[in-house]
Amino acid sequence: MKYFYLRNPLDNIRHCQTDSVWRAHVLENADKSIENTFTFSEKYEMERCTVPVSFRSIDWDFIPSDDNEWCFAFNRHTFLLNNALAAAISGDRKYKDNWIRLFEDFYSHSKLSDKTRNLSWRSLESGIRIENYIRSLEILSGIGMMPEQNVLDDISEFFRTHISYLLETHTAFHRLSNWGILQDHGLFLASLYLGDNKAMETAISRLEEEAALQTLPDGMHWEQSSMYQAEVLHCLLDTLLVASRSGISIPKTLKDNTHALALGLARSLRPDGRCYLFGDSDEIDMRDTVASAAVIFSDSELAYHAKGGIGPEFWLSYELGTKLPEAVKPEKTSFFFKESGNAFLRLGEDTALRFHCGFMGSGHGHLDQLHFDLYDKGSVIITDTGRYTYVDSEERRALKGSYGHNTVIIGGREMSRMNDSWETEAIAEPVFAEAITEGEYRFLKASHLGYAKDGAFITRYIITIGGRFIIIADDVISEKETEVEILFHLDENTEVSKTERGYSLRKERSRVSIIFPQQGESRVSGYWLSKRYNELLSSPLVTRTGTVKGRKCFITLIAIGSEDFTATRCAVTKSLTGTEIPEESAAALTLRDGKDTYSVAIVTNEYAKGGFLLKAGDAEAFGKVFIRKNKEKTTVLKY
């Protein structure tokens, strides 16, 4: 058999099984499959299902609970890889026999047809499962349990059917969708296995075009989902890896776009290497994928982001002893992704903020303009609520919609209109205006037009002071009196206590305060949270409410760490005349934290009366957003 991944699979699998959780998972899934019982809980499983489904006689097009995604996950055939791994771990030939039984059952009973094209032979699954077959066969060959020749002949015919099918299934949808890359990665592997050079050249050509179309200049994947970016990146990296080992030339543009996607993913992860629940994503530690990219591209920044994250998934592709390049901490650890409308701010070694105001992307994007997450000291504190399901349902709409995000709701209405689980109309047009991502003071400003038809407009300002304070100013304009809701979804197990100033949040080592300096109402309730597909939790939701007619700026102060600080509202005045700028056009705070005092001013609209030099607390400047610490020079963040 050709060399795809491992020359001596047994050595690598022995190394991997020192991870007892991984070993138990492999054996449990393989043992269940012997009994025709199946679950899907691989690390990167796109639609996890941990509820077992059992068959007397396998129905490859079975759909339990009205969710087609179970059938799709089933037909990626991850159970075959688990059986090959279990054979290597245990040395028991029953797993080889089961591998052959399951393959032959599918080969005999599930035929490509108009019906199965939408289920067991959906083109996406047909592309994905090829990798599981290749990896399985390489492992079985490496441990002396290669299937007999008649089975190998069936596999070859099986692969030829896949190649023919995948060659004909390529539309404009596939060129731009993650489907295209996932399918054509499978086409590449099957073609290489059979020595079909023409089909292999087609696969590489398609992958080159698809990666170019789907990769934004900032390194983000256009579908606005961390999980699907990782899935696409895996297929591209795997193509480069296998091609390199087989001496196959890969176009430079394909390599460059793969490298850009790797950097984009690495820079968008939380400090612990997990992805945020961005778009349709599950919470996954993605450092092994970043590690693979670090090796392929000899990239020291990727090695830095991958540190501590190498596990079995890595060692199933790389020889033991493979070393990452020397990790070098990049000069920049905070990033503004201009084209996709995302910002990732590292506010300390273990504190980070994510902000989104960009195009929605594919059906995997959410109604999340102006949303932000907060991570601190190893814990998610303020979070996106996830996805849970793709079935068009109350849960899907609640998690994908505006109310599932930390944003501003006007008049109790969604910012865009969901027609079903995938299709959205009247999409809120983003306006990402400003981003300062370096220095002691960071600044973000963005708006969207989702409520323009209602005569309302929102601009969100975010100012950070080191890793200590986050000031959020929501400038709301409305022609008619309307209700405003400002949402803060908290992670599960976050303790919430009401205080005189707002709320105190505690989770493990983290202490965070949410302060509302203005008078107004707020409440704590519960809301759905989903960190993995088919898993639904409950978590606290803090909601700040108010009304607007004309214009009003709502201020929220988030303090990280000690609650021993003071926050006082103050006026913004004209230095020349002492004229006070009206509240609807300006807001200011004085923060006292130990020996330090900060004066912060936010002017949302130019106000010419009384002069142009402005003063707020101890800060004085010409500008719209400025800040002064103690007696230091005033810093203007926005003119």
C-alpha positions in Angstrom: 0.0 0.0 0.0 1.2 3.6 -0.8 2.6 5.6 2.1 0.0 8.2 3.2 0.4 8.8 6.9 2.5 6.4 9.0 5.3 3.9 8.0 5.0 2.1 11.3 1.4 2.7 12.6 1.8 0.3 15.5 4.5 2.5 17.1 2.4 5.6 16.8 -0.8 4.0 18.1 1.1 2.6 21.1 2.3 6.1 21.8 -1.3 7.5 21.4 -2.9 5.0 23.8 -1.0 6.4 26.7 -3.9 8.9 26.5 -6.3 6.8 28.4 -9.4 8.9 27.4 -8.5 8.5 23.8 -7.9 4.7 24.2 -11.2 4.2 26.0 -13.1 6.1 23.4 -11.6 4.1 20.5 -12.3 0.7 22.1 -15.8 1.7 23.3 -16.8 2.9 19.8 -15.3 -0.2 18.1 -17.0 -2.6 20.6 -20.4 -0.9 20.1 -20.1 -1.2 16.4 -19.7 -5.0 16.7 -23.1 -4.9 18.2 -24.4 -2.6 15.4 -24.7 0.2 18.0 -23.3 3.6 16.9 -22.5 7.0 18.4 -20.5 9.9 16.9 -18.3 11.8 19.3 -14.9 12.3 17.5 -13.0 15.4 18.4 -13.9 17.3 15.2 -17.3 15.5 14.6 -19.4 18.2 12.9 -22.7 16.8 14.3 -22.0 15.0 17.5 -24.5 12.4 18.8 -23.8 10.5 22.0 -27.2 8.8 22.2 -26.7 5.2 20.9 -28.7 4.0 18.0 -28.8 0.2 17.5 -29.8 -1.9 14.5 -30.7 -5.6 14.1 -30.1 -5.1 10.4 -28.3 -1.9 9.5 -30.3 0.7 7.6 -27.7 3.1 6.1 -30.4 5.7 5.3 -32.0 5.7 8.8 -32.9 9.1 10.3 -33.7 9.1 14.1 -35.5 12.0 15.8 -36.1 13.9 12.5 -32.5 15.0 12.3 -30.9 14.1 8.9 -27.5 15.0 10.4 -27.4 11.7 12.3 -27.6 9.9 9.0 -24.9 12.1 7.5 -22.5 11.6 10.5 -23.2 7.8 10.3 -22.1 7.6 6.7 -18.8 9.3 7.2 -17.8 5.8 8.6 -15.6 7.0 11.5 -16.4 3.6 13.1 -14.1 2.0 10.5 -11.2 4.0 11.7 -12.0 3.2 15.3 -12.1 -0.6 14.5 -8.7 -0.4 12.8 -7.2 1.5 15.8 -8.8 -1.0 18.2 -7.2 -3.8 16.2 -3.8 -2.1 16.6 -4.4 -1.4 20.3 -5.6 -4.9 21.3 -4.1 -7.1 18.6 -7.6 -8.8 18.4 -8.6 -9.8 14.9 -12.3 -9.4 15.7 -11.9 -5.7 14.9 -10.5 -6.5 11.5 -13.4 -8.9 10.9 -15.9 -6.3 12.0 -14.2 -3.7 9.7 -14.8 -6.0 6.8 -18.3 -6.9 7.8 -19.4 -3.2 8.1 -17.7 -2.2 4.8 -19.2 -5.1 2.9 -22.7 -4.4 4.4 -22.6 -0.9 3.2 -21.0 -1.9 -0.2 -23.7 -4.5 -0.7 -26.8 -2.7 0.6 -26.2 1.1 0.0 -26.0 1.9 -3.7 -25.7 5.3 -5.3 -29.2 6.4 -6.5 -31.4 9.4 -6.6 -32.6 8.7 -3.1 -29.3 7.9 -1.5 -27.6 11.0 -3.0 -29.5 12.9 -0.2 -28.6 10.5 2.6 -26.0 7.7 2.7 -24.4 8.9 -0.5 -24.6 12.6 0.0 -21.6 14.0 -1.8 -20.2 15.6 1.3 -20.1 12.4 3.3 -18.8 10.5 0.2 -15.8 12.8 0.2 -15.2 12.8 3.9 -15.3 9.0 4.4 -12.5 8.3 1.9 -9.9 9.5 4.5 -11.3 7.1 7.1 -10.9 4.3 4.7 -7.3 5.2 3.7 -6.2 5.7 7.3 -7.9 2.4 8.3 -6.3 0.4 5.5 -2.9 1.8 6.2 -3.2 0.8 9.9 -4.5 -2.7 9.1 -1.7 -3.2 6.6 0.9 -1.9 9.1 -0.2 -4.4 11.8 -0.4 -7.4 9.5 -4.2 -7.5 9.3 -4.8 -6.2 5.7 -8.1 -7.4 4.3 -8.1 -10.2 1.8 -7.7 -9.6 -1.9 -11.4 -10.0 -2.7 -12.2 -7.3 -0.1 -9.5 -5.0 -1.5 -11.0 -5.5 -5.0 -14.4 -4.4 -3.6 -12.8 -1.4 -2.1 -11.1 -0.4 -5.4 -14.5 -0.7 -7.1 -16.1 1.3 -4.3 -13.5 4.1 -4.7 -14.0 4.1 -8.5 -17.6 4.8 -7.9 -16.7 7.6 -5.5 -14.3 9.2 -8.0 -16.9 9.1 -10.8 -19.6 10.6 -8.5 -17.4 13.3 -7.1 -16.1 14.3 -10.5 -19.6 15.0 -11.7 -20.8 16.7 -8.5 -19.2 20.2 -8.7 -21.3 23.3 -9.1 -20.9 27.0 -8.1 -22.2 25.9 -4.7 -19.3 23.5 -4.2 -16.7 26.0 -5.4 -17.6 28.4 -2.6 -18.8 26.0 0.1 -16.8 24.0 2.6 -18.5 21.0 0.8 -16.2 21.5 -2.2 -13.0 21.3 -0.3 -14.1 18.4 1.9 -15.3 16.5 -1.2 -12.3 17.2 -3.4 -9.9 16.2 -0.6 -11.6 12.8 -0.7 -11.4 12.8 -4.5 -7.6 13.5 -4.2 -7.1 10.6 -1.7 -9.2 8.1 -3.7 -7.4 9.0 -6.9 -4.0 8.7 -5.4 -4.9 5.3 -3.9 -6.0 4.0 -7.3 -3.3 5.8 -9.3 -5.9 7.8 -11.3 -3.7 10.7 -12.3 -6.3 12.6 -14.3 -8.8 12.6 -11.5 -6.1 13.6 -9.0 -5.1 16.5 -11.2 -8.7 17.6 -11.3 -9.0 17.4 -7.5 -5.9 19.5 -7.0 -7.1 22.1 -9.5 -10.4 22.3 -7.8 -8.9 22.6 -4.4 -6.7 25.5 -5.6 -9.7 27.4 -6.9 -11.9 26.6 -3.9 -9.3 27.7 -1.4 -8.7 30.9 -3.3 -12.5 31.7 -3.4 -13.1 30.8 0.2 -10.1 32.4 1.9 -10.4 36.1 2.8 -7.4 38.4 2.7 -7.4 38.5 6.5 -7.1 34.7 6.8 -10.6 34.0 7.8 -12.9 31.5 6.0 -15.9 33.3 4.5 -18.5 31.1 6.2 -17.9 32.9 9.5 -17.6 29.7 11.6 -14.4 28.6 13.5 -15.4 24.9 13.3 -15.9 24.9 9.5 -12.7 26.8 9.0 -10.9 24.1 10.9 -12.6 21.4 8.9 -11.6 23.1 5.6 -8.1 23.7 6.9 -7.7 20.0 7.9 -8.5 18.8 4.4 -6.1 21.3 2.8 -3.3 20.5 5.2 -3.9 16.8 4.7 -3.7 17.2 0.9 -0.4 19.1 1.3 1.0 16.4 3.7 0.0 13.4 1.5 1.1 15.1 -1.7 4.5 16.0 -0.2 5.1 12.3 0.8 4.1 11.1 -2.6 6.2 13.6 -4.5 3.2 15.4 -6.0 3.5 19.1 -6.9 1.0 21.4 -5.3 0.3 25.0 -6.7 1.8 27.8 -4.7 -1.5 29.6 -4.4 -3.0 26.6 -2.8 -0.2 26.5 -0.3 -0.4 30.2 0.4 -4.2 30.2 1.0 -3.8 27.1 3.3 -1.1 29.0 5.3 -3.4 32.1 5.5 -6.3 30.0 6.8 -4.0 28.4 9.4 -2.8 31.7 10.7 -6.3 33.1 10.7 -7.6 30.2 12.8 -4.6 30.2 15.2 -5.0 34.0 15.8 -8.7 33.6 16.5 -8.5 31.0 19.2 -8.9 31.6 22.9 -5.8 31.6 25.1 -6.4 27.9 26.0 -6.4 27.0 22.3 -10.1 26.3 22.0 -12.3 28.1 19.5 -15.0 30.5 20.5 -18.6 29.5 19.8 -18.4 31.6 16.6 -21.2 30.9 14.1 -22.0 27.2 13.9 -19.2 26.0 16.0 -18.6 23.6 18.9 -16.0 24.2 21.6 -13.0 22.3 20.4 -9.3 22.5 21.3 -7.8 23.1 17.8 -4.1 23.3 18.7 -3.4 19.9 17.0 -4.5 21.3 13.7 -2.4 24.4 14.3 0.5 22.2 15.2 0.1 20.3 11.9 0.2 23.6 10.0 3.3 24.7 12.0 5.2 21.6 10.8 4.0 21.8 7.2 4.9 25.5 6.9 7.8 25.6 9.3 6.1 28.5 11.0 7.3 29.7 14.4 4.1 31.7 15.1 1.9 28.7 14.4 4.2 26.7 16.7 3.6 29.3 19.4 -0.2 29.1 19.1 0.0 25.2 19.1 2.0 24.9 22.3 0.7 22.2 24.7 -1.9 21.0 22.2 -0.3 18.0 20.5 -2.3 14.8 21.0 -3.3 11.6 19.3 -4.9 13.4 16.3 -1.4 14.8 15.5 0.5 11.5 16.0 -1.8 9.7 13.7 -0.3 11.7 10.8 3.3 12.4 11.9 6.2 10.1 12.7 7.2 9.8 16.3 10.0 12.3 17.0 8.5 15.0 14.7 9.3 18.3 16.2 7.5 21.6 15.8 9.6 24.6 14.7 10.9 26.7 17.6 8.0 28.6 19.0 8.4 32.4 18.8 5.9 34.7 20.4 4.7 37.1 17.7 5.0 40.8 18.1 1.3 41.2 17.7 -1.2 39.0 19.7 -4.3 41.0 19.0 -5.8 41.3 15.5 -8.4 43.1 13.5 -9.7 41.0 10.6 -10.9 43.8 8.4 -12.4 41.8 5.6 -14.5 39.5 7.8 -15.3 42.1 10.5 -13.7 40.3 13.4 -11.5 41.5 16.2 -9.5 39.3 18.7 -7.9 41.3 21.5 -5.5 39.7 23.9 -5.8 41.8 27.0 -3.3 39.8 29.1 -1.6 36.5 29.1 -4.8 34.8 30.0 -7.5 37.4 29.2 -9.1 37.9 25.8 -12.0 39.6 24.1 -13.6 38.6 20.7 -15.8 41.0 18.8 -17.8 40.6 15.6 -19.5 43.0 13.2 -19.1 41.6 9.7 -21.0 40.0 6.9 -23.0 36.9 7.9 -21.4 34.5 5.5 -23.1 31.2 4.7 -26.0 29.5 6.5 -23.5 28.7 9.3 -23.2 32.4 10.2 -25.4 33.8 13.0 -27.3 37.0 13.6 -24.5 38.3 15.8 -23.6 41.9 14.8 -21.9 43.7 17.7 -21.5 40.5 19.7 -18.5 40.0 22.0 -17.1 37.3 24.2 -14.9 37.6 27.3 -12.4 34.9 28.5 -10.4 35.3 31.7 -8.0 33.2 33.7 -8.9 29.9 32.1 -12.6 30.5 32.0 -15.2 31.6 29.5 -17.2 34.4 31.3 -19.3 36.1 28.7 -20.1 33.8 25.7 -21.9 33.1 22.5 -24.7 30.5 23.1 -23.6 28.0 20.3 -25.8 26.1 17.8 -27.2 22.8 19.3 -29.0 21.6 16.1 -29.6 22.3 12.4 -33.2 21.2 12.7 -35.4 24.3 12.1 -36.8 24.6 15.7 -37.3 26.9 18.6 -33.8 26.0 19.9 -32.1 26.6 16.5 -33.7 30.1 16.1 -33.0 31.1 19.7 -29.3 30.2 19.5 -28.7 31.4 16.0 -30.8 34.6 16.4 -29.9 37.9 17.9 -31.2 37.0 21.3 -28.5 34.3 21.5 -25.7 36.9 21.3 -24.3 39.7 23.4 -25.6 42.5 21.4 -28.3 45.2 21.5 -31.9 44.4 20.7 -34.3 47.2 19.5 -38.0 46.9 20.0 -37.9 43.2 20.8 -37.1 42.4 17.2 -34.4 40.3 15.5 -31.8 42.3 13.6 -32.4 40.1 10.6 -35.1 37.7 9.5 -34.6 33.9 9.6 -36.8 32.1 7.1 -35.6 28.7 8.3 -32.5 27.0 9.7 -30.3 28.2 6.9 -31.9 31.0 5.0 -31.9 34.6 6.3 -33.3 37.7 4.7 -33.0 41.5 5.4 -29.5 40.7 6.7 -28.1 43.4 9.0 -25.5 45.3 7.0 -22.3 45.8 9.1 -20.3 49.0 9.4 -17.0 48.3 11.1 -15.5 51.7 11.4 -12.5 51.7 13.8 -10.1 49.3 15.4 -7.0 50.0 17.5 -5.6 46.6 18.7 -2.2 47.5 20.2 -1.2 49.5 23.3 -2.5 50.0 26.8 -5.8 51.3 25.4 -7.6 49.4 22.7 -10.6 50.7 20.8 -13.3 49.2 18.6 -16.2 51.0 16.9 -18.9 49.3 14.8 -22.5 49.8 13.7 -25.1 47.9 11.7 -28.2 48.7 9.7 -30.5 45.9 11.0 -33.0 48.3 12.5 -32.8 51.0 9.9 -36.3 50.2 8.5 -37.6 50.8 12.0 -35.9 54.2 12.1 -33.3 53.0 14.6 -29.5 52.8 14.4 -26.9 51.4 16.8 -23.2 52.1 17.2 -21.1 50.1 19.8 -17.9 51.5 21.2 -15.5 49.2 23.1 -12.6 50.7 25.0 -10.2 48.5 27.1 -7.8 49.7 29.7 -5.0 47.1 30.0 -6.5 43.8 31.2 -8.5 45.6 33.9 -11.4 47.6 32.5 -13.7 47.2 29.5 -16.0 50.1 28.7 -18.9 49.5 26.4 -20.9 52.4 25.0 -24.0 51.6 23.0 -25.2 54.7 21.1 -28.8 54.2 20.1 -30.7 56.5 17.8 -34.5 56.0 17.3 -37.1 58.2 15.7 -39.8 56.8 17.9 -39.8 55.7 21.5 -38.6 52.1 21.7 -37.4 49.5 24.1 -33.6 48.7 24.2 -32.3 45.4 25.6 -28.5 44.9 26.0 -27.6 41.2 26.6 -24.8 39.5 28.4 -24.9 35.7 28.2 -22.7 34.1 30.8 -21.1 30.7 30.7 -22.5 27.7 32.5 -21.7 27.5 36.2 -21.0 31.3 36.5 -22.1 32.5 39.9 -24.0 35.8 39.6 -24.7 38.1 42.5 -26.6 41.4 42.5 -24.6 44.3 43.9 -25.4 48.0 44.4 -23.6 48.8 41.2 -24.6 45.9 39.0 -23.5 42.3 39.1 -20.6 40.3 40.5 -19.6 37.3 38.4 -17.4 34.4 39.8 -16.1 31.4 38.0 -13.2 29.3 39.2 -10.2 31.8 39.3 -11.9 34.6 37.6 -13.7 37.6 39.2 -15.6 40.0 37.0 -17.9 42.9 37.7 -20.6 44.3 35.4 -21.5 47.9 36.3 -24.3 50.0 34.8 -23.3 53.6 35.8 -26.7 55.0 34.6 -30.0 54.5 36.3 -32.1 51.8 34.6 -33.5 48.3 35.0 -31.6 45.0 34.7 -32.5 41.4 35.4 -31.0 37.9 35.5 -32.7 35.1 33.8 -31.8 31.8 32.1 -31.1 31.0 28.5 -30.1 28.0 26.4 -26.4 27.3 25.8 -24.9 24.6 23.6 -21.2 23.9 23.5 -21.6 20.8 21.4 -24.1 19.6 18.8 -27.1 17.8 20.4 -26.1 19.1 23.9 -28.3 21.7 25.4 -27.4 23.5 28.7 -28.8 26.4 30.7 -26.8 29.5 31.6 -27.4 32.9 33.2 -28.4 35.9 31.1 -28.0 39.5 32.3 -30.2 41.9 30.5 -30.0 45.7 30.8 -33.2 47.4 29.6 -34.1 51.0 28.8 -36.0 53.2 26.4 -34.9 55.6 23.7 -36.6 58.4 21.9 -34.2 60.5 19.9 -30.7 59.5 21.1 -29.1 57.9 24.1 -25.8 56.3 25.0 -25.9 53.3 27.3 -22.7 52.7 29.3 -21.5 49.4 30.7 -18.3 49.0 32.6 -16.8 45.5 33.0 -14.0 45.2 35.6 -11.7 42.2 35.7 -10.3 41.2 39.0 -10.7 43.0 42.3 -13.9 44.8 43.1 -12.0 47.4 45.0 -12.4 50.3 42.5 -14.8 53.2 42.0 -16.6 54.3 38.8 -18.2 57.7 38.7 -20.0 59.4 35.9 -18.9 62.9 35.0 -19.8 65.5 32.5 -18.1 66.3 29.2 -17.7 70.1 29.0 -16.2 72.7 26.7 -12.9 74.1 28.1 -13.6 77.6 26.6 -17.0 78.2 28.1 -17.7 75.4 30.5 -20.7 74.4 28.4 -21.8 70.9 29.1 -22.4 68.6 26.2 -25.9 67.0 26.5 -26.1 63.4 27.6 -27.5 62.2 24.3 -24.2 63.3 22.7 -21.5 62.4 25.3 -20.7 60.2 28.3 -17.7 60.1 30.6 -16.4 58.1 33.5 -13.8 58.6 36.2 -12.3 55.3 37.4 -10.2 55.0 40.5 -8.3 51.8 40.9 -5.7 51.8 43.7 -3.2 54.5 42.9 -4.4 55.0 39.4 -7.2 57.3 38.2 -8.5 57.2 34.6 -10.7 59.8 33.0 -12.5 58.5 29.9 -14.7 60.5 27.5 -16.9 59.3 24.7 -18.5 61.9 22.4 -20.9 60.2 20.0 -21.9 63.3 18.0 -20.1 66.5 17.3 -21.4 69.4 19.4 -20.1 72.8 18.2 -21.6 75.1 20.8 -19.2 76.7 23.3 -15.9 75.8 21.7 -14.0 72.7 20.5 -11.6 71.8 23.2 -13.2 69.2 25.5 -12.7 68.3 29.1 -13.9 65.2 31.1 -12.5 64.7 34.6 -8.8 65.2 34.4 -8.6 64.6 30.6 -8.7 67.4 28.0 -8.4 67.0 24.3 -9.8 67.7 20.9 -11.4 64.4 19.9 -14.4 62.1 20.3 -12.9 59.4 22.4 -10.0 60.1 24.7 -8.5 58.9 28.0 -6.0 60.1 30.6 -4.3 58.1 33.3 -3.2 60.1 36.3 -1.1 63.0 35.1 0.0 61.4 31.9 -0.6 62.8 28.5 -4.1 62.4 27.2 -4.5 59.7 24.6 -7.0 60.3 21.8 -8.4 57.1 20.4 -10.9 58.7 18.0 -10.9 62.2 16.4 
